[in-house]
Amino acid sequence: MAKQSADTTPLALSPAKAADLLGVSRTIINNLMYSGELPNIQVGRRRLIPLKALETWMEQKLQEQ
C-alpha cells in the first residue's frame, strides 16, 4: 500500500469541486469544459480538471481583463 504524503492537495478536481472553489455553478464549469475553454481530462467515465490547468486558466482570465 502506498504511503500518503502530508500534502493532500488533489492533482485534479471534479467539476463540482471546481465550481465550489470558483463560486460558480456546475453548469458554467461544464460549459467551459465542453467548449474546450477549460482544460480537462477524462478518466474512465469521469471528467477531471487538473488543478494546475485551472490555475493557469484563471491567470489567463485575469490577464484578459
Residue pairs with C-beta under 8 A, 6 or more apart in sequence:
9 51
10 17
10 51
11 50
11 51
12 41
12 43
12 48
12 49
12 50
12 51
13 21
13 48
13 49
13 51
13 54
14 46
14 47
14 48
14 49
15 26
15 29
15 30
15 33
15 40
15 47
15 49
16 26
18 29
18 49
18 54
19 25
19 26
19 28
19 29
21 54
22 29
22 58
29 38
29 49
32 38
33 40
33 47
33 49
37 57
38 49
38 53
38 54
38 57
39 49
39 50
39 53
39 56
39 57
40 47
40 48
40 49
40 50
40 53
41 47
41 48
41 49
41 50
42 48
